[in-house]
Amino acid sequence: MGLTKAEFDTLKAWIADLPDVTSGPHRFGGIEFKVHDLEFMHLHGQTHLDIRLPMSDQARILVEGMAEKHAYVPQAGWVTFRIKSNEDIDKAKEIVRMAHNHALTVMEQHQTKRKTAK
């Protein structure tokens, strides 16, 4: 069934409002979301979210059945979350928050290393 356009637009706006997030077209279609140029997720249509997690979170999410293994790059921590109804939004947000927090941490560490190397 999926989401209504209004529900989907609300989810997109919620993601875009997370700290330090930018969005734009994804190279394979859809919309991607980044933290300081690091992509942490993208959307394909209103039901398909590809989300990049640290490997430990990816393993837990897959074991718990919260998401599926990404079809092309699971080795990089990617999972696919499918929204079947409005009831899936909270689970989607939980996984997106984990990915966003991880992206923030990675980019902060990267920026710290660059400053230290100067």
N, CA, C and O atoms as CSV, one atom per row, in Angstrom:
chain,resi,resn,atom,element,x,y,z
A,1,MET,N,N,0.814,-1.189,0.000
A,1,MET,CA,C,0.000,0.000,0.000
A,1,MET,C,C,0.862,1.260,0.000
A,1,MET,O,O,0.623,2.153,-0.813
A,2,GLY,N,N,1.834,1.360,0.864
A,2,GLY,CA,C,2.724,2.510,0.895
A,2,GLY,C,C,2.141,3.700,1.632
A,2,GLY,O,O,1.191,3.573,2.406
A,3,LEU,N,N,2.729,4.856,1.376
A,3,LEU,CA,C,2.327,6.092,2.039
A,3,LEU,C,C,1.548,6.981,1.081
A,3,LEU,O,O,1.667,6.860,-0.139
A,4,THR,N,N,0.764,7.859,1.641
A,4,THR,CA,C,0.161,8.905,0.826
A,4,THR,C,C,1.251,9.909,0.475
A,4,THR,O,O,2.314,9.912,1.095
A,5,LYS,N,N,0.999,10.749,-0.502
A,5,LYS,CA,C,1.977,11.774,-0.871
A,5,LYS,C,C,2.278,12.679,0.325
A,5,LYS,O,O,3.433,13.037,0.558
A,6,ALA,N,N,1.254,13.044,1.075
A,6,ALA,CA,C,1.443,13.913,2.245
A,6,ALA,C,C,2.318,13.234,3.301
A,6,ALA,O,O,3.200,13.875,3.873
A,7,GLU,N,N,2.085,11.954,3.563
A,7,GLU,CA,C,2.900,11.213,4.538
A,7,GLU,C,C,4.344,11.116,4.056
A,7,GLU,O,O,5.279,11.295,4.836
A,8,PHE,N,N,4.522,10.832,2.771
A,8,PHE,CA,C,5.864,10.733,2.204
A,8,PHE,C,C,6.581,12.084,2.272
A,8,PHE,O,O,7.756,12.151,2.632
A,9,ASP,N,N,5.874,13.150,1.927
A,9,ASP,CA,C,6.478,14.492,1.991
A,9,ASP,C,C,6.870,14.843,3.422
A,9,ASP,O,O,7.892,15.493,3.640
A,10,THR,N,N,6.073,14.423,4.391
A,10,THR,CA,C,6.393,14.668,5.798
A,10,THR,C,C,7.659,13.908,6.203
A,10,THR,O,O,8.504,14.448,6.917
A,11,LEU,N,N,7.790,12.659,5.751
A,11,LEU,CA,C,8.998,11.876,6.045
A,11,LEU,C,C,10.216,12.524,5.405
A,11,LEU,O,O,11.248,12.664,6.061
A,12,LYS,N,N,10.124,12.920,4.140
A,12,LYS,CA,C,11.250,13.581,3.461
A,12,LYS,C,C,11.664,14.850,4.196
A,12,LYS,O,O,12.853,15.110,4.381
A,13,ALA,N,N,10.679,15.635,4.612
A,13,ALA,CA,C,10.975,16.880,5.332
A,13,ALA,C,C,11.653,16.586,6.663
A,13,ALA,O,O,12.571,17.302,7.064
A,14,TRP,N,N,11.208,15.539,7.350
A,14,TRP,CA,C,11.824,15.152,8.631
A,14,TRP,C,C,13.299,14.802,8.412
A,14,TRP,O,O,14.158,15.237,9.179
A,15,ILE,N,N,13.593,14.030,7.382
A,15,ILE,CA,C,14.983,13.654,7.090
A,15,ILE,C,C,15.803,14.890,6.756
A,15,ILE,O,O,16.904,15.070,7.275
A,16,ALA,N,N,15.265,15.739,5.889
A,16,ALA,CA,C,15.986,16.946,5.465
A,16,ALA,C,C,16.246,17.900,6.627
A,16,ALA,O,O,17.196,18.682,6.579
A,17,ASP,N,N,15.416,17.847,7.670
A,17,ASP,CA,C,15.578,18.738,8.826
A,17,ASP,C,C,16.565,18.215,9.868
A,17,ASP,O,O,16.860,18.915,10.837
A,18,LEU,N,N,17.079,17.002,9.687
A,18,LEU,CA,C,18.099,16.511,10.612
A,18,LEU,C,C,19.335,17.401,10.505
A,18,LEU,O,O,19.595,17.957,9.438
A,19,PRO,N,N,20.101,17.549,11.583
A,19,PRO,CA,C,21.257,18.452,11.560
A,19,PRO,C,C,22.260,18.134,10.437
A,19,PRO,O,O,22.617,16.980,10.205
A,20,ASP,N,N,22.695,19.193,9.754
A,20,ASP,CA,C,23.750,19.145,8.732
A,20,ASP,C,C,23.385,18.321,7.503
A,20,ASP,O,O,24.278,17.851,6.799
A,21,VAL,N,N,22.108,18.135,7.229
A,21,VAL,CA,C,21.677,17.317,6.091
A,21,VAL,C,C,21.414,18.193,4.869
A,21,VAL,O,O,20.792,19.251,4.955
A,22,THR,N,N,21.908,17.715,3.734
A,22,THR,CA,C,21.566,18.290,2.442
A,22,THR,C,C,20.957,17.175,1.598
A,22,THR,O,O,21.194,15.994,1.852
A,23,SER,N,N,20.174,17.555,0.596
A,23,SER,CA,C,19.563,16.552,-0.259
A,23,SER,C,C,19.647,16.993,-1.709
A,23,SER,O,O,19.835,18.170,-2.017
A,24,GLY,N,N,19.503,16.016,-2.588
A,24,GLY,CA,C,19.528,16.286,-4.019
A,24,GLY,C,C,19.232,15.013,-4.777
A,24,GLY,O,O,18.954,13.976,-4.176
A,25,PRO,N,N,19.290,15.086,-6.097
A,25,PRO,CA,C,19.013,13.898,-6.907
A,25,PRO,C,C,20.072,12.817,-6.682
A,25,PRO,O,O,21.259,13.112,-6.545
A,26,HIS,N,N,19.626,11.575,-6.646
A,26,HIS,CA,C,20.540,10.443,-6.513
A,26,HIS,C,C,20.958,9.980,-7.904
A,26,HIS,O,O,20.158,10.028,-8.838
A,27,ARG,N,N,22.182,9.541,-8.047
A,27,ARG,CA,C,22.720,9.166,-9.356
A,27,ARG,C,C,21.966,8.004,-10.012
A,27,ARG,O,O,22.036,7.849,-11.232
A,28,PHE,N,N,21.247,7.185,-9.233
A,28,PHE,CA,C,20.471,6.084,-9.798
A,28,PHE,C,C,18.968,6.356,-9.709
A,28,PHE,O,O,18.164,5.426,-9.766
A,29,GLY,N,N,18.600,7.602,-9.572
A,29,GLY,CA,C,17.200,7.983,-9.447
A,29,GLY,C,C,16.816,8.153,-7.993
A,29,GLY,O,O,17.441,7.568,-7.109
A,30,GLY,N,N,15.815,8.934,-7.746
A,30,GLY,CA,C,15.381,9.173,-6.382
A,30,GLY,C,C,16.063,10.385,-5.770
A,30,GLY,O,O,16.578,11.250,-6.479
A,31,ILE,N,N,16.057,10.435,-4.453
A,31,ILE,CA,C,16.611,11.559,-3.694
A,31,ILE,C,C,17.634,11.022,-2.701
A,31,ILE,O,O,17.369,10.046,-1.999
A,32,GLU,N,N,18.802,11.656,-2.640
A,32,GLU,CA,C,19.804,11.247,-1.661
A,32,GLU,C,C,19.936,12.300,-0.574
A,32,GLU,O,O,19.657,13.481,-0.780
A,33,PHE,N,N,20.371,11.834,0.589
A,33,PHE,CA,C,20.579,12.703,1.745
A,33,PHE,C,C,22.005,12.508,2.225
A,33,PHE,O,O,22.487,11.383,2.353
A,34,LYS,N,N,22.680,13.639,2.493
A,34,LYS,CA,C,24.094,13.609,2.886
A,34,LYS,C,C,24.314,14.436,4.145
A,34,LYS,O,O,23.553,15.350,4.461
A,35,VAL,N,N,25.387,14.079,4.852
A,35,VAL,CA,C,25.935,14.889,5.942
A,35,VAL,C,C,27.341,15.263,5.497
A,35,VAL,O,O,28.204,14.396,5.357
A,36,HIS,N,N,27.572,16.547,5.275
A,36,HIS,CA,C,28.886,17.025,4.822
A,36,HIS,C,C,29.425,16.183,3.655
A,36,HIS,O,O,30.561,15.711,3.703
A,37,ASP,N,N,28.637,16.003,2.646
A,37,ASP,CA,C,28.987,15.266,1.421
A,37,ASP,C,C,29.091,13.760,1.586
A,37,ASP,O,O,29.485,13.078,0.639
A,38,LEU,N,N,28.760,13.219,2.734
A,38,LEU,CA,C,28.735,11.764,2.929
A,38,LEU,C,C,27.288,11.291,2.845
A,38,LEU,O,O,26.469,11.627,3.700
A,39,GLU,N,N,26.976,10.515,1.819
A,39,GLU,CA,C,25.620,10.011,1.660
A,39,GLU,C,C,25.332,8.970,2.737
A,39,GLU,O,O,26.092,8.020,2.925
A,40,PHE,N,N,24.216,9.170,3.440
A,40,PHE,CA,C,23.835,8.189,4.464
A,40,PHE,C,C,22.538,7.474,4.116
A,40,PHE,O,O,22.188,6.483,4.758
A,41,MET,N,N,21.816,7.965,3.100
A,41,MET,CA,C,20.617,7.272,2.658
A,41,MET,C,C,20.105,7.881,1.370
A,41,MET,O,O,20.467,8.998,1.000
A,42,HIS,N,N,19.254,7.125,0.694
A,42,HIS,CA,C,18.525,7.656,-0.452
A,42,HIS,C,C,17.183,6.948,-0.576
A,42,HIS,O,O,16.980,5.846,-0.068
A,43,LEU,N,N,16.287,7.620,-1.265
A,43,LEU,CA,C,14.925,7.124,-1.462
A,43,LEU,C,C,14.722,6.768,-2.924
A,43,LEU,O,O,15.188,7.475,-3.818
A,44,HIS,N,N,14.025,5.668,-3.160
A,44,HIS,CA,C,13.557,5.314,-4.493
A,44,HIS,C,C,12.042,5.227,-4.392
A,44,HIS,O,O,11.516,4.261,-3.841
A,45,GLY,N,N,11.345,6.203,-4.906
A,45,GLY,CA,C,9.898,6.212,-4.783
A,45,GLY,C,C,9.482,6.445,-3.343
A,45,GLY,O,O,10.277,6.891,-2.516
A,46,GLN,N,N,8.228,6.139,-3.053
A,46,GLN,CA,C,7.679,6.400,-1.733
A,46,GLN,C,C,7.765,5.207,-0.790
A,46,GLN,O,O,7.301,5.295,0.347
A,47,THR,N,N,8.342,4.104,-1.229
A,47,THR,CA,C,8.335,2.912,-0.385
A,47,THR,C,C,9.705,2.295,-0.156
A,47,THR,O,O,9.815,1.346,0.620
A,48,HIS,N,N,10.731,2.785,-0.789
A,48,HIS,CA,C,12.023,2.106,-0.819
A,48,HIS,C,C,13.114,3.040,-0.292
A,48,HIS,O,O,13.461,4.025,-0.943
A,49,LEU,N,N,13.649,2.728,0.883
A,49,LEU,CA,C,14.723,3.512,1.481
A,49,LEU,C,C,15.987,2.661,1.529
A,49,LEU,O,O,15.972,1.560,2.079
A,50,ASP,N,N,17.065,3.157,0.966
A,50,ASP,CA,C,18.371,2.519,1.105
A,50,ASP,C,C,19.149,3.343,2.115
A,50,ASP,O,O,19.312,4.553,1.956
A,51,ILE,N,N,19.633,2.669,3.168
A,51,ILE,CA,C,20.208,3.351,4.321
A,51,ILE,C,C,21.560,2.721,4.652
A,51,ILE,O,O,21.690,1.499,4.719
A,52,ARG,N,N,22.580,3.590,4.862
A,52,ARG,CA,C,23.931,3.099,5.176
A,52,ARG,C,C,24.185,3.168,6.679
A,52,ARG,O,O,24.073,4.224,7.302
A,53,LEU,N,N,24.527,2.024,7.237
A,53,LEU,CA,C,24.768,1.894,8.676
A,53,LEU,C,C,26.189,1.412,8.932
A,53,LEU,O,O,26.834,0.875,8.032
A,54,PRO,N,N,26.681,1.600,10.158
A,54,PRO,CA,C,27.924,0.915,10.512
A,54,PRO,C,C,27.649,-0.593,10.487
A,54,PRO,O,O,26.515,-1.019,10.706
A,55,MET,N,N,28.652,-1.375,10.229
A,55,MET,CA,C,28.466,-2.812,10.047
A,55,MET,C,C,27.808,-3.481,11.259
A,55,MET,O,O,27.015,-4.408,11.093
A,56,SER,N,N,28.124,-3.025,12.465
A,56,SER,CA,C,27.517,-3.642,13.652
A,56,SER,C,C,26.011,-3.390,13.692
A,56,SER,O,O,25.239,-4.292,14.018
A,57,ASP,N,N,25.591,-2.165,13.362
A,57,ASP,CA,C,24.158,-1.867,13.322
A,57,ASP,C,C,23.482,-2.597,12.170
A,57,ASP,O,O,22.361,-3.083,12.313
A,58,GLN,N,N,24.160,-2.674,11.030
A,58,GLN,CA,C,23.595,-3.395,9.892
A,58,GLN,C,C,23.319,-4.849,10.271
A,58,GLN,O,O,22.240,-5.371,9.987
A,59,ALA,N,N,24.287,-5.502,10.908
A,59,ALA,CA,C,24.124,-6.904,11.297
A,59,ALA,C,C,22.932,-7.071,12.233
A,59,ALA,O,O,22.133,-7.992,12.059
A,60,ARG,N,N,22.807,-6.193,13.219
A,60,ARG,CA,C,21.698,-6.279,14.174
A,60,ARG,C,C,20.361,-6.054,13.479
A,60,ARG,O,O,19.409,-6.800,13.711
A,61,ILE,N,N,20.281,-5.048,12.644
A,61,ILE,CA,C,19.035,-4.723,11.937
A,61,ILE,C,C,18.608,-5.892,11.046
A,61,ILE,O,O,17.422,-6.214,10.966
A,62,LEU,N,N,19.574,-6.526,10.379
A,62,LEU,CA,C,19.244,-7.664,9.518
A,62,LEU,C,C,18.781,-8.862,10.337
A,62,LEU,O,O,17.803,-9.518,9.975
A,63,VAL,N,N,19.476,-9.157,11.442
A,63,VAL,CA,C,19.093,-10.280,12.301
A,63,VAL,C,C,17.708,-10.057,12.891
A,63,VAL,O,O,16.915,-10.994,12.982
A,64,GLU,N,N,17.410,-8.825,13.292
A,64,GLU,CA,C,16.106,-8.511,13.879
A,64,GLU,C,C,15.001,-8.440,12.827
A,64,GLU,O,O,13.824,-8.338,13.174
A,65,GLY,N,N,15.366,-8.493,11.548
A,65,GLY,CA,C,14.382,-8.451,10.484
A,65,GLY,C,C,13.768,-7.081,10.254
A,65,GLY,O,O,12.693,-6.973,9.665
A,66,MET,N,N,14.438,-6.041,10.712
A,66,MET,CA,C,13.906,-4.685,10.546
A,66,MET,C,C,14.091,-4.163,9.123
A,66,MET,O,O,13.374,-3.260,8.693
A,67,ALA,N,N,15.049,-4.729,8.394
A,67,ALA,CA,C,15.322,-4.302,7.015
A,67,ALA,C,C,15.885,-5.491,6.255
A,67,ALA,O,O,16.128,-6.558,6.819
A,68,GLU,N,N,16.084,-5.281,4.972
A,68,GLU,CA,C,16.627,-6.321,4.102
A,68,GLU,C,C,18.063,-5.985,3.711
A,68,GLU,O,O,18.481,-4.829,3.760
A,69,LYS,N,N,18.793,-6.999,3.331
A,69,LYS,CA,C,20.133,-6.800,2.804
A,69,LYS,C,C,20.026,-6.001,1.503
A,69,LYS,O,O,19.179,-6.297,0.660
A,70,HIS,N,N,20.875,-4.998,1.339
A,70,HIS,CA,C,20.882,-4.204,0.114
A,70,HIS,C,C,21.293,-5.087,-1.053
A,70,HIS,O,O,22.186,-5.923,-0.917
A,71,ALA,N,N,20.657,-4.909,-2.181
A,71,ALA,CA,C,20.883,-5.778,-3.344
A,71,ALA,C,C,22.273,-5.644,-3.952
A,71,ALA,O,O,22.780,-6.612,-4.518
A,72,TYR,N,N,22.910,-4.469,-3.854
A,72,TYR,CA,C,24.168,-4.255,-4.579
A,72,TYR,C,C,25.387,-4.044,-3.689
A,72,TYR,O,O,26.471,-4.519,-4.029
A,73,VAL,N,N,25.251,-3.355,-2.571
A,73,VAL,CA,C,26.436,-3.064,-1.759
A,73,VAL,C,C,26.230,-3.334,-0.258
A,73,VAL,O,O,26.469,-2.447,0.562
A,74,PRO,N,N,25.794,-4.532,0.104
A,74,PRO,CA,C,25.615,-4.807,1.535
A,74,PRO,C,C,26.946,-4.788,2.289
A,74,PRO,O,O,26.975,-4.531,3.493
A,75,GLN,N,N,28.041,-5.059,1.586
A,75,GLN,CA,C,29.351,-5.089,2.240
A,75,GLN,C,C,29.767,-3.709,2.759
A,75,GLN,O,O,30.692,-3.608,3.565
A,76,ALA,N,N,29.103,-2.660,2.312
A,76,ALA,CA,C,29.415,-1.308,2.772
A,76,ALA,C,C,28.470,-0.848,3.878
A,76,ALA,O,O,28.494,0.322,4.260
A,77,GLY,N,N,27.636,-1.751,4.398
A,77,GLY,CA,C,26.735,-1.412,5.489
A,77,GLY,C,C,25.337,-1.000,5.054
A,77,GLY,O,O,24.514,-0.635,5.894
A,78,TRP,N,N,25.056,-1.050,3.771
A,78,TRP,CA,C,23.755,-0.625,3.270
A,78,TRP,C,C,22.674,-1.672,3.545
A,78,TRP,O,O,22.911,-2.876,3.440
A,79,VAL,N,N,21.484,-1.186,3.897
A,79,VAL,CA,C,20.288,-2.015,4.038
A,79,VAL,C,C,19.161,-1.354,3.246
A,79,VAL,O,O,19.225,-0.167,2.926
A,80,THR,N,N,18.149,-2.125,2.941
A,80,THR,CA,C,16.956,-1.599,2.285
A,80,THR,C,C,15.776,-1.743,3.235
A,80,THR,O,O,15.507,-2.823,3.761
A,81,PHE,N,N,15.087,-0.641,3.439
A,81,PHE,CA,C,13.885,-0.636,4.259
A,81,PHE,C,C,12.715,-0.335,3.342
A,81,PHE,O,O,12.742,0.633,2.582
A,82,ARG,N,N,11.689,-1.169,3.418
A,82,ARG,CA,C,10.503,-0.975,2.575
A,82,ARG,C,C,9.326,-0.528,3.447
A,82,ARG,O,O,8.963,-1.182,4.425
A,83,ILE,N,N,8.756,0.590,3.063
A,83,ILE,CA,C,7.592,1.113,3.774
A,83,ILE,C,C,6.344,0.539,3.116
A,83,ILE,O,O,6.046,0.810,1.952
A,84,LYS,N,N,5.634,-0.251,3.886
A,84,LYS,CA,C,4.407,-0.869,3.376
A,84,LYS,C,C,3.164,-0.114,3.825
A,84,LYS,O,O,2.126,-0.165,3.166
A,85,SER,N,N,3.274,0.592,4.960
A,85,SER,CA,C,2.135,1.359,5.464
A,85,SER,C,C,2.655,2.457,6.386
A,85,SER,O,O,3.843,2.512,6.705
A,86,ASN,N,N,1.755,3.316,6.801
A,86,ASN,CA,C,2.074,4.395,7.719
A,86,ASN,C,C,2.690,3.858,9.018
A,86,ASN,O,O,3.472,4.549,9.669
A,87,GLU,N,N,2.338,2.641,9.385
A,87,GLU,CA,C,2.842,2.040,10.626
A,87,GLU,C,C,4.346,1.778,10.579
A,87,GLU,O,O,4.958,1.554,11.624
A,88,ASP,N,N,4.955,1.801,9.393
A,88,ASP,CA,C,6.394,1.558,9.243
A,88,ASP,C,C,7.235,2.814,9.422
A,88,ASP,O,O,8.462,2.726,9.478
A,89,ILE,N,N,6.610,3.967,9.512
A,89,ILE,CA,C,7.364,5.226,9.563
A,89,ILE,C,C,8.264,5.304,10.786
A,89,ILE,O,O,9.413,5.730,10.664
A,90,ASP,N,N,7.786,4.911,11.953
A,90,ASP,CA,C,8.621,4.994,13.162
A,90,ASP,C,C,9.853,4.100,13.052
A,90,ASP,O,O,10.941,4.499,13.466
A,91,LYS,N,N,9.699,2.902,12.503
A,91,LYS,CA,C,10.856,2.021,12.309
A,91,LYS,C,C,11.826,2.631,11.301
A,91,LYS,O,O,13.041,2.575,11.490
A,92,ALA,N,N,11.290,3.208,10.240
A,92,ALA,CA,C,12.140,3.860,9.239
A,92,ALA,C,C,12.937,4.986,9.889
A,92,ALA,O,O,14.141,5.107,9.663
A,93,LYS,N,N,12.274,5.801,10.689
A,93,LYS,CA,C,12.953,6.918,11.356
A,93,LYS,C,C,14.043,6.422,12.302
A,93,LYS,O,O,15.110,7.029,12.395
A,94,GLU,N,N,13.780,5.329,12.998
A,94,GLU,CA,C,14.789,4.772,13.916
A,94,GLU,C,C,16.066,4.402,13.155
A,94,GLU,O,O,17.170,4.722,13.596
A,95,ILE,N,N,15.914,3.736,12.022
A,95,ILE,CA,C,17.078,3.317,11.238
A,95,ILE,C,C,17.754,4.531,10.602
A,95,ILE,O,O,18.982,4.604,10.559
A,96,VAL,N,N,16.965,5.478,10.112
A,96,VAL,CA,C,17.530,6.698,9.522
A,96,VAL,C,C,18.327,7.465,10.573
A,96,VAL,O,O,19.404,7.979,10.274
A,97,ARG,N,N,17.809,7.549,11.806
A,97,ARG,CA,C,18.543,8.239,12.882
A,97,ARG,C,C,19.898,7.573,13.135
A,97,ARG,O,O,20.905,8.255,13.320
A,98,MET,N,N,19.915,6.241,13.141
A,98,MET,CA,C,21.189,5.540,13.350
A,98,MET,C,C,22.172,5.893,12.233
A,98,MET,O,O,23.343,6.166,12.497
A,99,ALA,N,N,21.700,5.889,10.998
A,99,ALA,CA,C,22.562,6.207,9.858
A,99,ALA,C,C,23.037,7.651,9.914
A,99,ALA,O,O,24.202,7.938,9.636
A,100,HIS,N,N,22.143,8.553,10.272
A,100,HIS,CA,C,22.507,9.966,10.371
A,100,HIS,C,C,23.551,10.182,11.470
A,100,HIS,O,O,24.544,10.877,11.255
A,101,ASN,N,N,23.330,9.593,12.634
A,101,ASN,CA,C,24.296,9.727,13.738
A,101,ASN,C,C,25.656,9.171,13.344
A,101,ASN,O,O,26.690,9.758,13.663
A,102,HIS,N,N,25.654,8.040,12.653
A,102,HIS,CA,C,26.914,7.451,12.195
A,102,HIS,C,C,27.609,8.383,11.205
A,102,HIS,O,O,28.819,8.592,11.296
A,103,ALA,N,N,26.859,8.941,10.266
A,103,ALA,CA,C,27.452,9.854,9.282
A,103,ALA,C,C,28.037,11.085,9.966
A,103,ALA,O,O,29.123,11.535,9.602
A,104,LEU,N,N,27.332,11.632,10.950
A,104,LEU,CA,C,27.864,12.779,11.702
A,104,LEU,C,C,29.180,12.427,12.377
A,104,LEU,O,O,30.141,13.194,12.318
A,105,THR,N,N,29.221,11.264,13.021
A,105,THR,CA,C,30.433,10.822,13.717
A,105,THR,C,C,31.595,10.639,12.746
A,105,THR,O,O,32.708,11.094,13.011
A,106,VAL,N,N,31.338,9.982,11.634
A,106,VAL,CA,C,32.387,9.743,10.634
A,106,VAL,C,C,32.937,11.065,10.114
A,106,VAL,O,O,34.152,11.232,10.003
A,107,MET,N,N,32.061,11.995,9.797
A,107,MET,CA,C,32.519,13.261,9.237
A,107,MET,C,C,33.224,14.120,10.284
A,107,MET,O,O,34.175,14.828,9.952
A,108,GLU,N,N,32.782,14.074,11.539
A,108,GLU,CA,C,33.487,14.804,12.596
A,108,GLU,C,C,34.889,14.252,12.785
A,108,GLU,O,O,35.842,15.016,12.939
A,109,GLN,N,N,35.024,12.922,12.776
A,109,GLN,CA,C,36.345,12.301,12.892
A,109,GLN,C,C,37.228,12.688,11.706
A,109,GLN,O,O,38.413,12.970,11.879
A,110,HIS,N,N,36.658,12.701,10.517
A,110,HIS,CA,C,37.405,13.070,9.314
A,110,HIS,C,C,37.884,14.518,9.406
A,110,HIS,O,O,39.041,14.808,9.101
A,111,GLN,N,N,37.009,15.420,9.822
A,111,GLN,CA,C,37.389,16.821,9.931
A,111,GLN,C,C,38.452,17.027,11.007
A,111,GLN,O,O,39.343,17.860,10.842
A,112,THR,N,N,38.369,16.285,12.099
A,112,THR,CA,C,39.372,16.372,13.161
A,112,THR,C,C,40.727,15.911,12.645
A,112,THR,O,O,41.740,16.556,12.916
A,113,LYS,N,N,40.762,14.808,11.909
A,113,LYS,CA,C,42.021,14.316,11.332
A,113,LYS,C,C,42.622,15.318,10.369
A,113,LYS,O,O,43.839,15.504,10.355
A,114,ARG,N,N,41.805,15.962,9.572
A,114,ARG,CA,C,42.313,16.957,8.615
A,114,ARG,C,C,42.916,18.134,9.336
A,114,ARG,O,O,43.955,18.646,8.919
A,115,LYS,N,N,42.283,18.583,10.423
A,115,LYS,CA,C,42.797,19.711,11.190
A,115,LYS,C,C,44.109,19.346,11.871
A,115,LYS,O,O,45.035,20.155,11.932
A,116,THR,N,N,44.180,18.115,12.383
A,116,THR,CA,C,45.385,17.653,13.072
A,116,THR,C,C,46.554,17.505,12.099
A,116,THR,O,O,47.702,17.751,12.469
A,117,ALA,N,N,46.273,17.110,10.875
A,117,ALA,CA,C,47.320,16.873,9.889
A,117,ALA,C,C,47.946,18.168,9.368
A,117,ALA,O,O,49.036,18.139,8.797
A,118,LYS,N,N,47.277,19.286,9.558
A,118,LYS,CA,C,47.795,20.568,9.031
A,118,LYS,C,C,48.931,21.100,9.815
A,118,LYS,O,O,49.462,22.162,9.490
